[in-house]
Amino acid sequence: MRAKILSILLLAVFSPVGQVLACPFCYGAKDGKSTEHMAIAIWFLFGAVLSVIGGIGAFSFHLWRHGRMPAEPHQELAEEDLSKYE
C-alpha cells in the first residue's frame, strides 16, 4: 500500500501534468496578462513600502531639527526655589 501511494506521489510530482495545470505566470509566460498585472502589483507595493520608510525618515528629521533648536523663553523650565510651596 505504501509503495502504491509513494509511486503515485512521485508520478504526480515529476510528471509534466503539473506544468499543464499551472497558471501562465507560474509556467513562465512572458506576455501573459497575469505577468503584466503582477508587475504592476510589485511596483505598487514597492511604492507603498518606500512611502512608509520616507515618512519615518521625514519624522526623524523633524524630531532631529526641532531637538536642536533652543527653547523659547516661555518654554524654559523655571529655576526657582520650590521649597516655599511645601
C-alpha positions as YAML, in Angstrom:
chain: A
units: angstrom
residues:
- id: 1
  name: MET
  ca: [0.00, 0.00, 0.00]
- id: 2
  name: ARG
  ca: [2.83, 2.39, 0.87]
- id: 3
  name: ALA
  ca: [4.63, 1.60, -2.36]
- id: 4
  name: LYS
  ca: [1.50, 2.36, -4.36]
- id: 5
  name: ILE
  ca: [0.95, 5.71, -2.61]
- id: 6
  name: LEU
  ca: [4.63, 6.59, -2.96]
- id: 7
  name: SER
  ca: [4.66, 5.75, -6.66]
- id: 8
  name: ILE
  ca: [1.52, 7.83, -7.29]
- id: 9
  name: LEU
  ca: [3.01, 10.73, -5.34]
- id: 10
  name: LEU
  ca: [6.31, 10.57, -7.24]
- id: 11
  name: LEU
  ca: [4.47, 10.33, -10.55]
- id: 12
  name: ALA
  ca: [2.38, 13.38, -9.67]
- id: 13
  name: VAL
  ca: [5.41, 15.39, -8.59]
- id: 14
  name: PHE
  ca: [7.69, 14.57, -11.52]
- id: 15
  name: SER
  ca: [5.16, 14.33, -14.34]
- id: 16
  name: PRO
  ca: [4.61, 17.20, -16.78]
- id: 17
  name: VAL
  ca: [0.91, 17.26, -15.85]
- id: 18
  name: GLY
  ca: [1.70, 19.78, -13.11]
- id: 19
  name: GLN
  ca: [3.02, 22.22, -15.68]
- id: 20
  name: VAL
  ca: [-0.17, 21.97, -17.69]
- id: 21
  name: LEU
  ca: [-2.24, 22.88, -14.65]
- id: 22
  name: ALA
  ca: [-0.02, 25.83, -13.69]
- id: 23
  name: CYS
  ca: [-1.12, 29.41, -14.27]
- id: 24
  name: PRO
  ca: [0.64, 31.35, -17.07]
- id: 25
  name: PHE
  ca: [2.71, 33.32, -14.55]
- id: 26
  name: CYS
  ca: [3.96, 30.17, -12.79]
- id: 27
  name: TYR
  ca: [4.59, 28.48, -16.11]
- id: 28
  name: GLY
  ca: [6.82, 31.34, -17.23]
- id: 29
  name: ALA
  ca: [4.74, 33.13, -19.86]
- id: 30
  name: LYS
  ca: [6.36, 36.48, -20.59]
- id: 31
  name: ASP
  ca: [3.46, 38.07, -22.43]
- id: 32
  name: GLY
  ca: [0.51, 37.00, -20.32]
- id: 33
  name: LYS
  ca: [-1.92, 39.40, -18.67]
- id: 34
  name: SER
  ca: [-1.10, 37.85, -15.29]
- id: 35
  name: THR
  ca: [2.54, 38.79, -15.74]
- id: 36
  name: GLU
  ca: [1.66, 42.41, -16.50]
- id: 37
  name: HIS
  ca: [-0.67, 42.65, -13.53]
- id: 38
  name: MET
  ca: [1.90, 41.07, -11.24]
- id: 39
  name: ALA
  ca: [4.49, 43.63, -12.36]
- id: 40
  name: ILE
  ca: [2.07, 46.47, -11.60]
- id: 41
  name: ALA
  ca: [1.33, 44.98, -8.18]
- id: 42
  name: ILE
  ca: [5.05, 44.69, -7.40]
- id: 43
  name: TRP
  ca: [5.66, 48.33, -8.33]
- id: 44
  name: PHE
  ca: [2.66, 49.45, -6.27]
- id: 45
  name: LEU
  ca: [3.87, 47.57, -3.19]
- id: 46
  name: PHE
  ca: [7.39, 48.91, -3.76]
- id: 47
  name: GLY
  ca: [6.00, 52.45, -3.74]
- id: 48
  name: ALA
  ca: [3.94, 51.75, -0.62]
- id: 49
  name: VAL
  ca: [6.97, 50.47, 1.28]
- id: 50
  name: LEU
  ca: [9.10, 53.40, 0.17]
- id: 51
  name: SER
  ca: [6.43, 55.90, 1.20]
- id: 52
  name: VAL
  ca: [6.28, 54.39, 4.70]
- id: 53
  name: ILE
  ca: [10.07, 54.44, 5.00]
- id: 54
  name: GLY
  ca: [10.11, 58.01, 3.69]
- id: 55
  name: GLY
  ca: [7.53, 59.05, 6.29]
- id: 56
  name: ILE
  ca: [9.60, 57.55, 9.08]
- id: 57
  name: GLY
  ca: [12.68, 59.34, 7.75]
- id: 58
  name: ALA
  ca: [10.86, 62.67, 7.46]
- id: 59
  name: PHE
  ca: [9.53, 62.38, 11.00]
- id: 60
  name: SER
  ca: [13.01, 61.51, 12.29]
- id: 61
  name: PHE
  ca: [14.42, 64.56, 10.50]
- id: 62
  name: HIS
  ca: [11.65, 66.71, 12.01]
- id: 63
  name: LEU
  ca: [12.47, 65.48, 15.51]
- id: 64
  name: TRP
  ca: [16.20, 65.98, 14.96]
- id: 65
  name: ARG
  ca: [15.74, 69.51, 13.61]
- id: 66
  name: HIS
  ca: [13.39, 70.62, 16.38]
- id: 67
  name: GLY
  ca: [15.54, 68.96, 19.03]
- id: 68
  name: ARG
  ca: [18.47, 71.19, 18.08]
- id: 69
  name: MET
  ca: [16.52, 74.44, 18.31]
- id: 70
  name: PRO
  ca: [16.78, 76.39, 21.58]
- id: 71
  name: ALA
  ca: [13.65, 76.56, 23.69]
- id: 72
  name: GLU
  ca: [11.57, 79.72, 23.71]
- id: 73
  name: PRO
  ca: [11.73, 81.78, 26.93]
- id: 74
  name: HIS
  ca: [8.17, 80.82, 27.86]
- id: 75
  name: GLN
  ca: [9.02, 77.13, 27.41]
- id: 76
  name: GLU
  ca: [12.16, 77.08, 29.57]
- id: 77
  name: LEU
  ca: [12.00, 75.49, 32.97]
- id: 78
  name: ALA
  ca: [11.84, 77.99, 35.80]
- id: 79
  name: GLU
  ca: [14.84, 77.88, 38.14]
- id: 80
  name: GLU
  ca: [13.04, 78.94, 41.28]
- id: 81
  name: ASP
  ca: [13.12, 77.50, 44.75]
- id: 82
  name: LEU
  ca: [10.08, 75.27, 45.16]
- id: 83
  name: SER
  ca: [10.61, 74.65, 48.88]
- id: 84
  name: LYS
  ca: [8.42, 77.62, 49.81]
- id: 85
  name: TYR
  ca: [5.41, 75.79, 48.30]
- id: 86
  name: GLU
  ca: [5.77, 72.76, 50.58]
...
